[in-house]
């Protein structure tokens, strides 16, 4: 198992995993992801904020990070934090505790970069994800109604989000 930055050659696989994740979300009656733009993913890759977990020869999952997220986190965005977005797991690797591996990686990354928090959100009150993320070490902070969503992807428009964090 290896975690490394994604690269331009990974783009087709990243979008394949996003499509599979969206299809899975639709079966769970959650708010599905919209189609993300190539520009967004290319920018994250160029800025070294798009990551992948590799098992054997396969990309088992991908995710992106950012270090500012004011539209979702409001005043808490002033904290020194990393924000994990769009974890998409290859269905062939579900059930292998990949989010726990991401958390281990994120803790080491945050410590190396002197960050105080690891944060995530998910749209809606998804009880399955809330329980899963709590088992992975996140504190569930509750629900938040987003107000300023102009610059966020479509699934955040008029949304209530579940907020999670790990304090380091």
Helices and strands as residue ranges (DSSP letters): E 2-5, G 8-10, H 11-27, H 38-46, E 50-55, E 58-66, H 70-73, G 74-78, E 81-89, G 91-93, H 98-112, E 117-123, H 127-135, E 139-145, G 154-156, E 160-167
